[in-house]
Amino acid sequence: MKTLSDWLVHCERLHPHTIDMGLERVRTVAQRMGLSMPCTVITVAGTNGKGSTVAMLESILRAAGYRTGVYTSPHLVHFEERMRINGEAAAAEQFVPGLEAVEQARAPGGGAQAVSLTYFEFTTLAVLWVLARSGLDAIILEVGLGGRLDAVNIVDPDCAVITSIDLDHMELLGSDREAIGREKAGIMRPGRPVVVSDPMPPASVLAHAAALGADLWRVGADFVTAGDPQQWGWTGRGRRYSGLAYPALRGANQLVNAAGVLAALSALRAQLPVTAQAVRSGLATVQLPGRFQILPGQPALVLDVAHNGHAAAALAANLDAMGYFPVTHAVFGAMADKDLAPIWARLGPLVEHWYFTDLPTPRAASAHALQAQWKAFKGAGSARAGLTSQVFADPSAALAAALAAADPADRIVAFGSFYTVGGILQQGLPQRAAPHLAP
């Protein structure tokens, strides 16, 4: 195996399950690798807002002159997106030494004492190995769907951040916010700062912080925000920022994420001091594809990886704030385990035409299944006149149909799974050439 593609195929074949929560196997391999992180580490867990929080932390630290490494998952288009070094996606060949190191530790002697790792576990260890050897000042790690038993949690962070917590992945994490919060709280460490940016955190999160003796930074208690339509300010323990421009990432929910970011940086100021100018510059220039990303042109095109009820509520609020559009077309694809009723409830009032799409993973709901569930919800009393739906084999075909049907003044929102947005971005940013706009 010489290329990244070869290694990823190998990783997919190793373990019978895509997800296998637990740290024993990962820790065993990490110990064999002698894996340790030589710089300041921040971990970020939560249901929604993780990617935005990671991106803002990275942007501010880079503006302050620090060498940064980032690990996020999943990716939109290319696997290489999962690791960024100094703001740039890693090249494919940069992963290979890490993957080789994992394989040598996983199966020493060509197979004796072999440890079975999932795709996520194998690649996480490889990324951590590469980041640890990249001469960085700060490493920011997005925790996967879990917390306590997530592979990323083998790393002891200098600061942990817990973003919003909502109902998602309940078959793995628990049936309510208290149970899910308990799992997310597993990234806390005794005596170390943990930032909770959820305005209404589950009691289990606060109780775990108290039991551990973690240094809890809670929004509304340890830090607060205030602002007007033009600017905002942040006040925390012994620190204040005023007259800040709103983050470059769109959406009202990004202010909650930005507040948690400033709390984390304040908690780490002895290790990673940043100036007010670095904060301003970092927030002004941060970028993150697929998070309420509005592409210029006509018709308006919005890309968003909202795939649960909480994220759908934020997306609906952000769409509503965009102003008036005569018609909204929605391209949508999702995993089969998602509770779709909250999504229909939040976005149904805003959408006239649905374009349901298959996705290239066995975990996804088929376009026909999505359409059937939408029709059942609509038939239960949520119908409006003139609603339509169609099914498509892939996101690109669904978007093409939406473009063909949309007028220049309309709006198209493509949302749901990372596979939905990634499928649309597969060939680069969509070029809109709706027939209505032809010269």
TORLO-279264 format. One line per 3 residues: number of its first residue (from 1); their letters; for each residue x, y, z of C-alpha. Coordinates in nm, 3 decimals. Each point is the difference from the previous one (the first is absolute). Layout:
NUM = A = X/Y/Z; ... $
***
This chain:
1 = MKT = 0.000/0.000/0.000; 0.159/0.323/-0.115; -0.273/0.257/-0.055 $
4 = LSD = -0.260/0.155/0.228; -0.275/-0.163/-0.207; 0.158/-0.342/0.047 $
7 = WLV = 0.017/0.052/0.374; -0.360/0.119/0.027; -0.120/-0.312/-0.180 $
10 = HCE = 0.203/-0.206/0.247; -0.154/0.187/0.296; -0.353/-0.067/-0.127 $
13 = RLH = 0.060/-0.376/-0.002; 0.146/-0.041/0.348; -0.298/0.015/0.231 $
16 = PHT = -0.349/-0.149/-0.036; -0.168/0.320/0.127; 0.028/0.359/-0.120 $
19 = IDM = -0.046/0.124/0.357; 0.124/-0.188/0.309; 0.000/0.231/0.301 $
22 = GLE = 0.275/-0.068/0.252; 0.357/0.102/0.074; 0.174/-0.321/0.102 $
25 = RVR = 0.109/-0.103/-0.351; 0.098/0.353/-0.101; 0.199/0.055/0.320 $
28 = TVA = 0.183/-0.328/-0.050; 0.118/0.104/-0.345; 0.078/0.357/0.110 $
31 = QRM = 0.219/-0.133/0.281; 0.184/-0.226/-0.243; 0.056/0.306/-0.222 $
34 = GLS = 0.131/0.207/0.292; -0.257/0.262/-0.097; 0.007/0.326/0.196 $
37 = MPC = -0.090/0.359/-0.087; 0.291/0.244/0.050; -0.198/0.327/0.000 $
40 = TVI = -0.321/0.162/0.122; -0.309/-0.204/-0.095; -0.363/0.110/-0.015 $
43 = TVA = -0.277/-0.256/-0.054; -0.348/0.095/-0.119; -0.309/-0.218/0.048 $
46 = GTN = -0.373/0.060/-0.039; -0.293/-0.071/-0.228; 0.015/0.313/-0.217 $
49 = GKG = 0.251/0.282/-0.033; 0.317/-0.209/0.034; 0.137/0.076/-0.345 $
52 = STV = -0.068/0.372/0.031; 0.161/0.012/0.344; 0.310/-0.181/-0.126 $
55 = AML = 0.026/0.231/-0.303; -0.023/0.316/0.213; 0.259/-0.127/0.249 $
58 = ESI = 0.232/-0.083/-0.288; -0.052/0.335/-0.173; 0.066/0.209/0.312 $
61 = LRA = 0.307/-0.201/0.102; 0.143/0.028/-0.350; -0.066/0.374/0.002 $
64 = AGY = 0.198/0.010/0.326; 0.297/-0.162/-0.177; -0.029/-0.353/0.139 $
67 = RTG = 0.066/-0.316/-0.200; -0.322/-0.199/0.013; -0.119/-0.350/-0.075 $
70 = VYT = -0.364/-0.100/-0.035; -0.183/-0.332/-0.020; -0.367/-0.006/-0.101 $
73 = SPH = -0.240/-0.260/-0.135; -0.174/-0.091/-0.217; 0.121/0.168/-0.318 $
76 = LVH = -0.216/0.157/-0.269; 0.184/-0.104/-0.318; 0.355/-0.123/0.060 $
79 = FEE = 0.139/-0.195/0.296; 0.292/0.243/0.015; -0.236/0.265/0.140 $
82 = RMR = 0.007/-0.183/0.334; 0.349/0.126/0.088; 0.110/0.362/-0.034 $
85 = ING = 0.351/0.120/0.078; 0.044/0.376/0.023; -0.338/0.053/-0.161 $
88 = EAA = 0.058/-0.223/-0.304; -0.152/-0.341/-0.066; 0.274/-0.262/0.020 $
91 = AAE = 0.127/-0.162/-0.317; -0.086/-0.366/-0.049; 0.360/-0.110/0.046 $
94 = QFV = 0.019/0.169/0.342; -0.240/-0.261/0.141; 0.197/-0.302/-0.115 $
97 = PGL = 0.277/-0.008/0.267; -0.267/0.022/0.271; -0.204/-0.281/-0.154 $
100 = EAV = 0.313/-0.214/-0.025; 0.079/0.069/0.367; -0.351/-0.106/0.104 $
103 = EQA = 0.023/-0.324/-0.200; 0.337/-0.088/0.147; -0.130/0.056/0.353 $
106 = RAP = -0.338/-0.163/-0.068; 0.150/-0.321/-0.141; 0.360/-0.033/0.119 $
109 = GGG = 0.192/-0.280/-0.162; -0.237/-0.013/-0.294; -0.314/-0.101/0.186 $
112 = AQA = 0.081/-0.140/0.345; -0.190/0.186/0.271; -0.195/0.184/-0.269 $
115 = VSL = -0.257/0.250/0.123; -0.312/0.059/-0.207; -0.068/0.370/-0.057 $
118 = TYF = -0.291/0.172/-0.171; 0.062/0.233/-0.292; -0.048/0.301/0.228 $
121 = EFT = 0.229/-0.136/0.272; 0.278/-0.094/-0.243; -0.004/0.335/-0.180 $
124 = TLA = -0.034/0.197/0.325; 0.316/-0.161/0.137; 0.182/0.072/-0.327 $
127 = VLW = -0.099/0.368/0.007; 0.102/0.037/0.365; 0.339/-0.158/-0.081 $
130 = VLA = 0.058/0.246/-0.286; -0.113/0.305/0.197; 0.223/-0.094/0.294 $
133 = RSG = 0.301/0.012/-0.235; -0.082/0.321/-0.183; 0.163/0.256/0.229 $
136 = LDA = -0.327/0.167/0.102; -0.088/0.242/0.277; -0.365/-0.101/0.034 $
139 = IIL = -0.211/-0.296/-0.113; -0.379/0.018/-0.021; -0.186/-0.332/-0.010 $
142 = EVG = -0.366/-0.038/-0.087; -0.142/-0.294/0.190; -0.210/-0.228/-0.222 $
145 = LGG = -0.363/-0.084/0.071; 0.076/-0.103/0.359; 0.209/0.129/0.286 $
148 = RLD = 0.089/-0.234/0.284; 0.061/-0.301/-0.225; 0.109/0.182/-0.315 $
151 = AVN = 0.345/-0.083/-0.142; 0.108/0.365/0.027; -0.053/-0.019/0.376 $
154 = IVD = 0.324/-0.195/0.050; 0.162/0.345/-0.008; 0.003/0.203/0.323 $
157 = PDC = -0.085/0.356/-0.105; 0.121/0.318/0.164; -0.350/0.138/-0.058 $
160 = AVI = -0.326/-0.164/-0.103; -0.293/0.172/-0.170; -0.354/-0.138/-0.003 $
163 = TSI = -0.229/0.167/-0.252; -0.377/-0.044/-0.031; -0.144/-0.334/0.106 $
166 = DLD = -0.308/-0.141/-0.164; -0.160/-0.329/-0.101; 0.211/-0.180/-0.261 $
169 = HME = 0.166/-0.342/-0.027; -0.232/-0.115/0.279; 0.056/-0.368/-0.077 $
172 = LLG = 0.362/0.050/0.115; -0.009/0.288/0.246; -0.330/-0.023/0.185 $
175 = SDR = -0.366/0.084/-0.036; -0.008/0.351/0.148; 0.215/0.311/0.043 $
178 = EAI = 0.108/-0.102/0.349; 0.142/-0.331/-0.123; 0.160/0.159/-0.306 $
181 = GRE = 0.145/0.279/0.213; 0.152/-0.257/0.234; 0.183/-0.155/-0.295 $
184 = KAG = 0.120/0.335/-0.134; 0.123/0.097/0.348; 0.248/-0.286/-0.022 $
187 = IMR = 0.250/0.231/-0.171; 0.044/0.202/0.324; 0.315/-0.043/0.209 $
190 = PGR = 0.051/0.064/0.374; 0.125/0.348/0.079; 0.006/0.109/-0.364 $
193 = PVV = -0.228/0.256/-0.164; -0.317/-0.113/-0.175; -0.210/0.251/-0.190 $
196 = VSD = -0.373/-0.074/-0.028; -0.147/0.227/-0.267; -0.346/-0.160/-0.001 $
199 = PMP = -0.226/0.267/0.159; -0.215/-0.274/0.158; 0.237/-0.289/0.071 $
202 = PAS = -0.127/-0.331/0.135; 0.039/-0.033/0.376; 0.219/-0.306/-0.062 $
205 = VLA = 0.268/0.219/-0.159; 0.016/0.238/0.294; -0.009/-0.285/0.252 $
208 = HAA = 0.290/-0.177/-0.172; 0.208/0.318/0.001; -0.063/0.040/0.373 $
211 = ALG = 0.077/-0.365/0.077; 0.328/0.015/-0.193; 0.108/0.334/0.138 $
214 = ADL = 0.032/0.139/-0.352; 0.036/0.375/-0.047; -0.346/0.071/-0.139 $
217 = WRV = -0.055/0.299/-0.229; -0.375/0.027/-0.055; -0.171/0.246/-0.232 $
220 = GAD = -0.221/0.239/0.194; 0.199/-0.051/0.319; 0.372/0.016/-0.081 $
223 = FVT = -0.029/0.186/-0.329; -0.275/0.200/-0.169; -0.063/0.174/-0.331 $
226 = AGD = -0.187/0.315/-0.094; -0.045/0.181/-0.328; -0.203/0.191/-0.253 $
229 = PQQ = -0.050/-0.057/-0.375; 0.343/0.148/-0.080; 0.234/-0.141/0.265 $
232 = WGW = 0.026/-0.214/0.311; 0.208/-0.036/0.313; 0.120/-0.277/0.232 $
235 = TGR = 0.070/0.016/0.372; 0.159/-0.282/0.197; 0.227/-0.058/0.296 $
238 = GRR = 0.227/0.302/0.011; -0.024/0.061/-0.374; -0.222/0.199/-0.233 $
241 = YSG = -0.030/0.048/-0.374; -0.220/0.279/-0.135; -0.094/0.129/-0.343 $
244 = LAY = 0.053/-0.337/-0.170; -0.128/-0.061/-0.351; -0.223/-0.303/-0.029 $
247 = PAL = 0.175/-0.322/-0.110; 0.041/-0.048/-0.373; -0.188/-0.329/0.034 $
250 = RGA = -0.365/0.082/-0.064; -0.288/-0.065/0.235; -0.115/0.125/0.338 $
253 = NQL = 0.112/-0.329/0.160; 0.364/0.086/-0.077; 0.006/0.260/0.277 $
256 = VNA = -0.056/-0.279/0.254; 0.293/-0.192/-0.150; 0.221/0.311/-0.009 $
259 = AGV = -0.072/0.070/0.367; 0.121/-0.349/0.093; 0.312/0.049/-0.212 $
262 = LAA = 0.093/0.319/0.186; -0.056/-0.176/0.331; 0.234/-0.283/-0.101 $
265 = LSA = 0.269/0.244/-0.111; -0.039/0.196/0.324; 0.034/-0.319/0.203 $
268 = LRA = 0.324/-0.077/-0.190; 0.145/0.351/-0.004; 0.301/-0.102/0.213 $
271 = QLP = 0.097/-0.259/-0.263; -0.128/0.164/-0.319; -0.038/0.375/0.048 $
274 = VTA = -0.190/0.173/-0.281; -0.051/0.369/-0.064; -0.332/0.173/-0.057 $
277 = QAV = 0.112/0.066/-0.356; 0.054/-0.373/-0.058; -0.354/-0.065/0.127 $
280 = RSG = -0.143/0.262/-0.235; 0.199/-0.121/-0.299; -0.069/-0.368/0.068 $
283 = LAT = -0.375/0.046/0.031; -0.010/0.221/-0.309; 0.181/-0.247/-0.226 $
286 = VQL = -0.119/-0.341/0.122; -0.136/-0.232/-0.269; -0.180/-0.333/0.017 $
289 = PGR = -0.176/-0.153/-0.302; -0.347/-0.142/0.045; -0.106/0.196/0.308 $
292 = FQI = -0.272/0.235/-0.119; 0.223/0.072/-0.298; -0.169/0.241/-0.241 $
295 = LPG = 0.144/-0.009/-0.350; -0.029/0.325/-0.197; -0.206/0.013/-0.317 $
298 = QPA = -0.354/-0.076/-0.111; -0.196/-0.186/0.113; 0.133/0.021/0.356 $
301 = LVL = 0.163/-0.328/0.106; 0.045/-0.098/0.366; 0.204/-0.302/0.113 $
304 = DVA = -0.038/-0.133/0.355; 0.079/-0.332/0.170; -0.301/0.032/0.233 $
307 = HNG = -0.110/-0.360/0.059; -0.189/0.000/0.332; -0.280/0.194/0.164 $
310 = HAA = 0.219/0.251/0.183; 0.205/0.082/-0.310; -0.317/0.019/-0.210 $
313 = AAL = -0.141/0.258/0.241; 0.313/0.212/-0.040; -0.011/-0.039/-0.377 $
316 = AAN = -0.368/0.102/-0.008; 0.074/0.312/0.206; 0.291/0.091/-0.225 $
319 = LDA = -0.204/-0.053/-0.316; -0.279/0.211/0.142; 0.247/0.281/0.069 $
322 = MGY = 0.115/0.003/-0.364; -0.309/0.193/-0.105; -0.271/-0.069/-0.255 $
325 = FPV = 0.032/-0.258/-0.277; -0.303/-0.089/-0.214; 0.076/-0.374/0.002 $
328 = THA = 0.244/-0.221/0.192; 0.124/-0.329/-0.148; 0.163/-0.253/0.237 $
331 = VFG = 0.248/-0.274/-0.093; 0.006/-0.247/0.289; 0.169/-0.329/0.085 $
334 = AMA = 0.048/-0.158/0.344; 0.101/-0.310/0.191; -0.266/-0.261/0.069 $
337 = DKD = 0.024/0.034/0.379; -0.099/0.368/0.012; -0.319/0.123/0.164 $
340 = LAP = -0.140/0.198/-0.291; -0.319/0.137/0.157; 0.178/0.301/0.160 $
343 = IWA = 0.165/0.075/-0.334; -0.331/-0.004/-0.187; -0.158/0.210/0.276 $
346 = RLG = 0.272/0.266/-0.007; 0.069/0.023/-0.373; -0.333/-0.107/-0.147 $
349 = PLV = -0.153/0.349/0.036; 0.290/0.149/-0.198; 0.024/-0.249/-0.291 $
352 = EHW = -0.229/-0.036/-0.300; 0.188/-0.262/-0.206; 0.198/-0.297/0.135 $
355 = YFT = 0.270/-0.190/-0.191; 0.080/-0.315/0.197; 0.325/-0.177/-0.081 $
358 = DLP = 0.166/-0.336/0.049; 0.345/0.013/0.162; 0.305/-0.222/-0.062 $
361 = TPR = -0.001/-0.185/0.333; -0.202/-0.297/0.128; -0.082/0.202/0.313 $
364 = AAS = -0.206/0.249/-0.199; -0.376/0.006/-0.042; -0.103/-0.040/-0.363 $
367 = AHA = -0.151/0.295/-0.183; -0.327/-0.192/-0.028; -0.002/-0.068/0.376 $
370 = LQA = 0.058/0.369/0.074; -0.280/0.096/-0.236; -0.236/-0.250/0.162 $
373 = QWK = 0.073/0.134/0.348; -0.047/0.358/-0.119; -0.334/-0.089/-0.159 $
376 = AFK = -0.113/-0.174/0.320; 0.090/0.306/0.208; -0.167/0.231/-0.251 $
379 = GAG = -0.309/-0.219/0.001; -0.020/0.021/0.379; -0.117/0.358/-0.021 $
382 = SAR = 0.304/0.201/-0.104; -0.090/0.039/-0.367; 0.003/0.325/-0.198 $
385 = AGL = -0.124/0.051/-0.352; 0.246/-0.036/-0.286; 0.261/-0.219/0.172 $
388 = TSQ = 0.190/-0.244/-0.222; 0.269/-0.265/0.039; 0.227/-0.203/-0.227 $
391 = VFA = 0.266/-0.268/0.053; 0.351/-0.018/-0.146; 0.292/-0.241/-0.009 $
394 = DPS = 0.260/0.250/0.128; 0.029/0.355/0.135; 0.139/0.143/-0.324 $
397 = AAL = -0.303/-0.121/-0.197; -0.234/0.139/0.266; 0.172/0.339/-0.013 $
400 = AAA = -0.010/0.003/-0.380; -0.376/-0.055/0.012; -0.042/0.276/0.257 $
403 = LAA = 0.204/0.239/-0.214; -0.208/-0.085/-0.306; -0.321/0.076/0.188 $
406 = ADP = 0.107/0.306/0.199; -0.049/0.360/-0.106; 0.289/0.245/0.056 $
409 = ADR = -0.178/0.151/0.301; -0.056/-0.339/0.165; 0.214/-0.173/0.259 $
412 = IVA = 0.146/-0.351/0.008; 0.115/-0.155/0.328; 0.197/-0.324/-0.013 $
415 = FGS = 0.025/-0.154/0.346; 0.011/-0.314/0.211; 0.284/-0.250/0.014 $
418 = FYT = 0.361/0.089/-0.073; -0.048/-0.229/-0.300; -0.271/0.233/-0.132 $
421 = VGG = 0.214/0.313/0.010; 0.313/-0.191/-0.094; -0.172/-0.147/-0.303 $
424 = ILQ = -0.085/0.348/-0.122; 0.355/0.126/0.059; 0.158/-0.308/-0.162 $
427 = QGL = 0.080/0.189/-0.319; 0.071/0.332/0.171; -0.238/0.285/0.072 $
430 = PQR = -0.316/-0.044/-0.210; -0.017/0.216/-0.311; -0.353/0.130/-0.023 $
433 = AAP = -0.117/0.030/-0.356; -0.375/-0.013/0.042; -0.172/0.022/-0.341 $
436 = HLA = -0.183/0.311/0.122; 0.334/0.183/0.012; 0.121/-0.092/-0.349 $
439 = P = 0.081/0.309/-0.215 $
***
